Amino acid sequence: MYSVWPRTVTRPSGPLFPYFPQGIFPAEASDVKLAWHFSKVNPRFKNREATQGEFFSCDTELRAFVREAIQNSLDARRPGHQGPVAIRIFLSGSAQALSPEASRRYFRGGWEHFTSAGSGLRDAPAPEDPCCYVVYEDSGTTGLTGDVEQYHDIPGVGNPFYYFFRAEGQSHKQEAGRGRWGLGKFVFPRSSRIRSFFGLTVRQDDGRRLLVGQSILKSHHVDGRSFTPDGWFGRKPEKKEAAIPVEDEEFIAQFERDFCLERHDDPGLSIVIPYSDPSWQITDVARCVIEDYFYPILRDDLVVAIEDPESQFVVQSHSIDDVLAGCDPEFRPVMQPLLDLTRWALTLQRSAALPIFPMSASRGGMKWSRELCSSEVFEVVRRGFIETGRAAVRVQLTIQIRGQSPVATHFDLVLQRQEENSRNRPVYIRDGIVISDVRSRLMRHACAVLAIDDPPLARLLGDAENPSHTDWHEESSHFKGRYVQGPAILRFIRNAAPDLYQQLVDAPEPEDAELLLDVFSIGSESEQSGYPVGFETRSSRHSRPGAAGPKRIPAGLPARPYRVSRRKGGFRIVGGLSAGSAGGSTNLPSSGLLSPLIVQVAYDRRSGSALRRYSPADFQLDVAPIRIAAHGAETEIVAPNVMHLRPFLSEFEVTVTGFDVNRDLFLSTQPLRSAPESPVA
């Protein structure tokens, strides 16, 4: 259809329509019957308003448009097509907007509906306004094939033309492809100020060129008559007929010239969004393309050309970094590590060098453990992560649709250290599209990409997706009850990256026999301060030949006269009886009161001093949501993360909460006279 390589785009600066001088566009005889047609309300049927747009309200109109349009094109890839699916997105802007005279033929019979009371249009243009527009075209696809006269779902019959133009909430992509709900096409009218769009398709099977216009308003009134939300552009259908697409070659050729299409005879689909948002810029489109489709671009499965009347970006595997450099400065440091990590992962995929982690489900669910693979494989992955900061694995698992046999499948997971990013979530990619709102546990100082390309697992996750393909839900109607242990598999995949990352960074450490001495201790005679309790002592010591007896602790071991314990989102410091041993000793000084303490708090770090690298942007002890509750002691905030604690009762309690529950706290408590940095419990 067009070159996918960078080229210079030249657009005429004068009128685009030299065929008719002085802006005169005569109505051909074939044009007279082509107009917008809305159906009157039928009293036999319930009135329904179009609410599909609410499914995409979590995204901007531009991002939802890009996500859904490219997804449809990837699903419509032509069998046997060599090379990537090619996309062209052209933004006319004000400079290339269609004049009112030129656009008149395409909105005949529509303005009385677009401007009517109750149409639902809050920013409707006037007929005399220039028509800014957006063009979306794909190449390497099949086009919308199928019987154009079909007007209802026929089981077992795949009809892309019917599902795209005449069905809502129905989809032929239940078992394959990226879509499930049959609602994604609503992003096209949603992007138009008159909630309308045109679709020109060239079909692979029969070569027919068909033009259809569709509008989705609200139920409205024109001249005292009530109309349904749906409108069609074309010849007026008979009462019992479906809307008839336009096949007039002269009209379609003029349509292509007016809206700068490059479709011609190449099979595929061209979408025109009239009266689009004039604020859309090609750099904004490029950001959306990279953010949601960097994976198939790097795999050479997708190329996207983004144009306006003066310039062009071509986003492909070897140019994506250059295009990213022209995007927002705050976007580049977020995406560049993901691009580098994905390239490395794709290299390992192509060389079949990914270590294999087999996973099996049990009645208790699915959990990560080092026993998933041999210790040699895990050590190779861990050692590589420590040395290079990167790790990549292929996780194998088995899924089963109820009533069918189990099927083996897999996903690929790659991790990378990213010290400058304190908190991050993995990026989940299903069949090439980023599932942007999946919530998992945060990973500190790391980024991760989890790619699901294997059809059985991609189908399971697609069944769990919401209509906008941004999240997975266990209660989805396509997913709930369909798979054996489906929810457990879904939760396992959500947390696979943080779980593996935690195992890789948790290096083995020598056991500390006195680590929990102040928590698990037994009061004894004066020459002993207690016995450490081993967890294995639940069995009889006499039943374990050669087992050593309890370790005697020297009487001179200093005891802490207070205790620090964790609370959700914070910590607690107690003194007096509540901090003493089980025998009742308070361990307080002879005066009965503890010396003042200095308490220093920061979020922990994998490297460097947590206290020295503390930032007030993390929290301040005297600013909400941090809360301090003190009983038997006074507290004084002397720095954003430093507190002085002065007990005035022998039994006191200070509780501090409101910290981020997804981050670990580093806490230092020392006598006020000297306070070197050291962690406490």
N, C-alpha and C positions, 0 to 999 in steps of 0.2 A: 504493500500500500504506500509506504513511504520509507525513506532511508532511516535506519536506526542509528546511523553514525552522525556525529556532530556536523552541522551544516549551517550556513548563513541563511536566515529566514528573511526574505524580502517581501514586504506587503505594500501594495499600492497606496500612496498617500492621498490620492484623489478618490472619486466615486468608484465603488467596486462593480458598478453595473453599467458598463459602456454600451450595452445592448439597447438601452432606452435613454436617450439624451434628456437632460433637464429634469431628471427625477420622475419621468412619466413611466408608470408601470401598468400597461393595459391589462385588463382581466381577460384572459383567453376564455374561449367557450368552455374548455375543459375545467377552468377554475371555478366557474359559477356555482357548481354543485358542491364544491369542496368548502366546508365550513365546520365550525364547532357545533356539536349536538349534545344536549343534555336531556335526560329522560324525565318526564313528569312523575311525580310521586304516585305510586300505585296503592290505593287504599287497602289492597289485600295483603301487603307486605309491611313488616315493621321497619320504621325508619332507623337507620344506623349512621352515626357520624364516623368519619375516618380518624382513628386515634393511633394509627401505626407509628406516627412520628415520635410518640412518647418513648418507644423502644430505643430510639437513637438520640434522645435528649442528653445523654451523658457525654456525647461528643459534640464538637462544633459541627456546623453544617458541612464545612469543607472537609474535615477529617472523615466524617461519616460517608460523604460522597466518594472520597478516594478509596476508603476501605472496601465498601460494598461493590463499587464499580470494578475494581481490579479483581476482587474475589470472583465475581461473575465471569470475567474474561478468562481467568485461570481455569475455572471449572469447564469452560466451553472450548478448551484447547482442541484443535482439529487433530483427529487421529492421523498419525504418520507425519505430522508437521515437524520439520527439522529446524532446530534453533529455538530461541526464546519466543514467548508471546510478547508482541510489541504493542505498546499503548501510546496514543497521542492525546494530550490534553492541551487545548488551545483556549486562552482567555482573551476575549475581544477587548475588554476594557472600554473606556469611553471613546478612545481613538478609532476603534474598529466597529463601534456599535452600528447596528442596522438602523437606517433612517425610518421614520414613521411611514413614508410612502412605500419603501421596500418591504416593510414588515406587514403591511395591511392585509395582503392576501393570506397570510398565515394565521390571522386572528379574526377572520370574518365570522360573525355570529357568536364570538366569545366575549366581547367586551361587556355586553349587557349582563352577563353572568359574573365576570370577574369583578365588576364594580357594583354588584347588587348588594342590598342589605342582607346580612347573614351569611355571606360567602366565606367569612372567616379570614379574609385577607386584611391584615393590619396596615400594610404598606403597599397597597396596590398602585401600580403605575397608571398613567393616563394614556389613552390611545395616541396622543401626540408626542409622547416621550420617546427618545431613542431607545433601541432595544440592545442593551448589553447582553452578552450570551457566553456560555461555556460549551465547548465541544469536547466530547470524549469519544475516541475511536480505538478499536482493537484490531489486531491482525494476527493471523495464525489460528483463528477460531472458526467455529462452524457456522456462525450466524444463528438466527432464530428459525429453526426448522420446525416442521409439523403442519398439520391441517389448519389453515387459517379460518376455517368455518366451524371448528370445534368450539363450543361455548360452555362445556361442563367437563368435569374430570372423568376420565375413562380408565378404570383400573388396568394396569399393565401397559398402558400406552404413554410413552414419553413424548411430550409435545412442548418443547421450549417456548414456541410462539404463544401457545395458550397460557402457560404458566407465567410468562413475563407480562403479557398485556391484559389477560382476562381473569386472572385468579389472584386471590389474596389469602394468605394462610395456607396455601397449598404449594408443594414443591416436588419436583421429580428427582431431587437429590437426597433422598432419604438414606440410601445405602452407600453413596459415594459422593464426593465433592465436598465443598466447604460450606455450602448453605444447607439449611434444614427447614426454616420456618416459612419461606415464601414471602417474606416481608421486606427484604433488603432493597428491592427496587423502589420502595417508597422514598429513599433518599434523593431520587431524581426530582420529583415534584417538590419535595421539601426544600430544595436548593433554589427554587424559582419564586420570585415575588408574586407570580400569578398561579403558583402551585401547579405548573404544567410542564410538559417536556415532549419532545419529538424523538422517535426512534426510527432510524433508517437501517434496515438489515439487508444484506446480500447473503442468500442461503447457499451453503456448500452443495447440497444435494441437487437442487433444481435450478440454481442460479437466479431465481426471482429476486427483484429489488422491490421491497415493500416499505412504505412510509406510513407510520401511525403517530397520531398525536393523542396525548392523554392528559386529563386534568382531574385533580382530586381536591375539591373544595369542601364546604359544608353544605348541608341542606339549605336551600335559599329560595327566594321569591323574586320573580320577574313578572311585572305587569299583573300582579295578583295571582299568579300561578306558582305552584310549589314544584321544585325540581330536586332530584337526588344529587348527591355530591359528585358523581362521576360524569365526565364529559369526554367526547371523542372528536378528533379531527378527521374528516374524510367525507365520503358521500353519505347522505342520510340513510340509515338502515331502515328496512321494513320493520313492522311491529314485532315480528317473530324472528328477526335475523340479528346476528351479531354485527358489530361495527365492521365495516369493510375497509381494509387497508388501501392506501393509494398506490396504484401501479403505473400511473401516467408518467412515461419516461421524460417528457418535456418538463412537467412540473417538478419531478425529482431532480432533474439536471439543474433547474433554476434554484431549487432548494440547496443543492450542494454548492453552487456558486455564491449564493447569498450568505450562507453560514460557513464558508471557507472549509468545506469538508474535503477530505482526500480519499474518500471511500472508493468511488468508481466501481469496478467489478470485483474487487477483492472481497472474499467471504468474511463476514464478521458483522459487528454491530456498531453503529454510530449514534451517539446520544447528543441532543442539543437541548441545553437548559436556557430558555429565553428569560429575559429580565432577571439575570443572575445578580448576585451581590457584587457591585463594582469595586468593593474593597479587596477582593481576592487578588493576591499577587502570586507570580510564578515561584517566588522563593517560599511562600507559605505552602504551595502545592508540593514543592520539592521536599520540604520538611515532612509533610504527611506521608509521602511516598517512602522516604528513607525510614521513618519511624516505624511504619507498619509492614514494609515489604523488603527490608534490607536482606533478608535471608534468601528468597528466590532470586533477587538481583545478583547477589554474590555467587549463587549457584548457576548463573547464566540461564535461568529459566524465565527471566522477565527483563524487559527493557522499557523504559518510560521516557518519552520525549515530552517536555513541557514548554509551551510556547506562548508568547504574546506577540503583538504586531512588530516588536522591535528586537526580540531576543529569544533564545532557546537554551534549555538545559536538556542534556541527554543523560539519564541516570542509568548506568550499566556497571558491570562488575569492575571495569578498569577506570571508571570516571566518578564513582560514587564519592570518593574522598574529596575530589575537587569540587563537586557540587555541595558536599557537606561544608566545605570551607566558606561557601557563600551564604550559609544559613545563619541563624541567630547565634551570637557568641556563646550564650548560655547552653545552647543545644549541642554544640560541638564536643565539649568534654564529656557529655553524657553518652553520645553515640560512638565516638571514635574507639573507645575500648571494646565495645560490643562488635564493631566491624572487625577489629584486629583479632579478637577472640574467635569470631565465627570463621574467618579465613583459616585460622589455624585448625579449627575443628573440621572444616571441610577437607583440608589436606589429609588429616588422619582418616576421615571417612573414605576418601578415594584410595588410600593406600591400605585400607583394612587393618589399621594399626590401633584400633580402639580396644583397650582392655575390657573383658567381658565380666559383668557382675550379674550372675543369675539370681533371680528373686522368686520366691514362692509364697503363696498366701496360705494362711492357717486359719483356724477357727477364731483365733484371737486378732486377726487382721494382718497387716503387712508392716514390718518395721525394718529399718536399716540395722545391720550389725556387721561386724568384720568377718563373720562366718559366711557371709554371702559369697565370698570368693576365697581362693587359697590365700594364705598369709603372704606367699611370695608375690602374688599379683597386687595385693593391697599395698605391700611395702614398696613395690615399684612405683605405684601411683602416688603414694605419700611422699616418697623420696623425691620424685620429680616435681611435686607441688612445692616442697620445701626449697629445692634448688632453683626452680624456674618461676615459681609463683603461679603455675598453671597445672590443671589436671583435666583429663577427659576420660569418660567411661561410657560404655554401652550397657544399659540395664535391660536384661531379658526378663520377661514375665509372661504369665499365661492368663488369658481372659476367656470368659465363657458367656455367651448369650444363653439365657435360660431355655432349656429344651434342645440345645445344640451341643456339639462336641467342643471341648476346650481348644483354643488356638494360641500358638506361640507368637509373641510379638516383642517389640523392644522400643526404647527411646534412647537418645544420645544426650549426655549431660557434660558441659564444659564449665570450668571454674577458673577464675583469675583473681589474684590479689589486686586491690585497688585502694591503696592507703588513703588517698585524698577523699574518698567517699566513706563517711562514717556509717551510713545505713543504706542498705540497698535490698531490693527484692529481685528474684530471678526474672528473666524474660522468657515467657513461654510461647513457643511457636508451633502451631498445629497446621500442617499442610501448607506451610509458607506464610501464614498470616499470624501476626502477633496478637495473642489473647491478652489484652492490655491491662485488665483489671483483676486478674487472679491474685488473691491475697494469700501470702504464705508468711512464715516467720522471716524476720529481717536477717540479713547477713551483714556483719560488721566488716568493713574494709575489704569487700569482695564484690565481684559481679559474676553473673552466671547466665548461661543460655541453655534452655532445655528444649530440644527439637524433637517433635513427634511427626515422623514421615511415614512410618509403617502403616499400611491401610487398616488393619484391625484395630489398633490402638487409636489411630486418628479418627476412626468411625465412632469409637466409644466416647472420646472427648467431644467430638462434634455433636453427639446426641445430648451431651450435658450442657452445651452452650446456650446462652440466652440469644434472642433474635439479633442483637447487634454484634455478636461474636466477640464479646469483651470479657466474659467470665464463665466459669463452670458452676453449675448448681446441681446438687444431688436430687432436688425435688423437680427438676425439669421433666415435663411430660414425656419427652422422647427417651429419657434416661431412667427414671424411677422404676424399679422392679424389673428392668430389662436384663441386667447383667448379674451374674453370681458374684457376690462381694463387690459390686460396683462402687458403693460409697467408700469402702476401704481402699480400693485401687485409686480412686480420685484423690483421697486425702494423702495417700502415699506419694503420688506424683506431685501434688502441691508442695510438699515439704521435702522432696528428694534432694534438692540442691542444698538447703540449709543443713539437712541431716548429714549429708556426705561432707560438706565443708567443716562441720563441727568435728567429725571424726578425723579429718585430715589435720586440723590445727591442734587437736588434743594429743600432744606428744606424750608417750608414757613417762611417768615420773616415779621415783622411788617412794615407797610407802613411808609415811610419817606415823610412828607408833603413838605419838603424843598429840596428833592433830586434833582429836576430839576429846582430849582429856578433861576440858572444862565443861563438856556437855554430858559425856558418859563417864561418871566417876562414882566411887563408893566410899563413903566416909569410913575412917578406920582410926587406929590409935594415933597418938601424937607423933610417932616416928614415921607415919605414912600419910601421904596426902591423897591416896586413892589407887584404884586399880583401873587400867584401861580395859574396856570390855570389847573383846573380839566378837565379830558376828558369828563365827563358827562355834562359839561356846554354847549355842543352843543345844548341841548334842553333848552327851556326857564326856567329861575329860577322861574318865576311866575306860570308855569304849574306844579311845583313840590311843593305841600304844605309842609311847614315846612323846606324847604331846607335852609341851612345856606348861608349867603352872603360870599363874598370873605374874606379871612383871611388877617388882617392888619399885616404887618411886621414891627417890631420896626425900627425906623430910625437909631439906632446905629449898626445895623447888618453890619459887615464888608463885603465889596465886593471885589472879586478877580480882580486885574487889568490886568488879562490875561485869556485866555481860552484855555483849552486842549480839542481836539476833536479827534475822531478815524479816521483813514484812513485804507484802505485795506493794510494789512501787515505793519501797523505802526501807527503813531500819528502825530498831528500838534499842535503847540503852537503859538497863535497869541496875539498881544497886540495892543492898540490904539483903533481907532473907530471900527475896526472889532471885538474887544473883549468887547466893551461897551454895554450898554443897548439900547433898541429901541429908547429911547429918545435922544440919541446922546452923553451921558456922557461917557468920555473915562475911568473914574475911575483911572487915572494915578496919581502918586504923584505930588506935586506942582512943582517939577523940570521938569515934563513932561516926565521923563524917569523912567522905572522900574528898581529896584535894580537887580543886577545879581542873576540868579537862578542856583540851582544845580538840575540836572535831573538825576534820577536813574531808570534803566529799568531792568526787569527780566521777565522770563516766570512765570506765576502764578502757584501756587501749592495748592492742596487741604488741606495740613497741613503744618505747619511750616512757617518760614519767607521766602518769595520768594527772597528778596534781599540778605539775609544772606546765602541762599543756591544756589545762582547763580553760574553757571559754565561757564567758557570761552568757553567750547565746544559747548554751545548753540549758542552764537554769540559774536562778538566784534564790538563795534560801529565804529571803524576805519578800519574794514575789510569787503570787499565785502562778501555777497550781500547787506549789510547795506549801505544806501545812505542818506546823510544829505544835505538838501537844505536850506540855510539861507538868508533872506532878511531883512535888517535893524538891524541885530544882528550878533555878533561874537560867534562862538562855539569853545570850547576846550575840547578834550577828555582827562580826567585825570585818568581814569581807564577803563578797558574793557567795563564796563556797566555804567559809570558815565560821564556826560557831564556838563560843565559850560556854561551857556548862558548869554551873556552880550549885552543887547540892546543898540544901538547908535542912533536909531530913535524912535519917539513916537509910530509909527505904524510899527510893525515888524511881521515877520512870519518865523517859523522854522518847516520844515517837515522832518520827519525821517521815512524811509520805508525800506523794505527788510526782515522783520521778517517772521517767519513761520505763514502762514495764518490759520493753523489748531491749533494754540496754543494761549491762552489768555495772553495778556501783563499785567504786574503789573508795574505801573508808579508812581514815587514819584517826585513831584516838590515843592521845598521850597526855600525861600531866602537863598542866599549863606552863610549868617552868621550863620544859624542854620538849620540843615536839618534832623530832626527825620523822621523815616520811616512812611509813610502814603500813601495810595493809592489816586490817583486823577483821576476822571472821567474815 
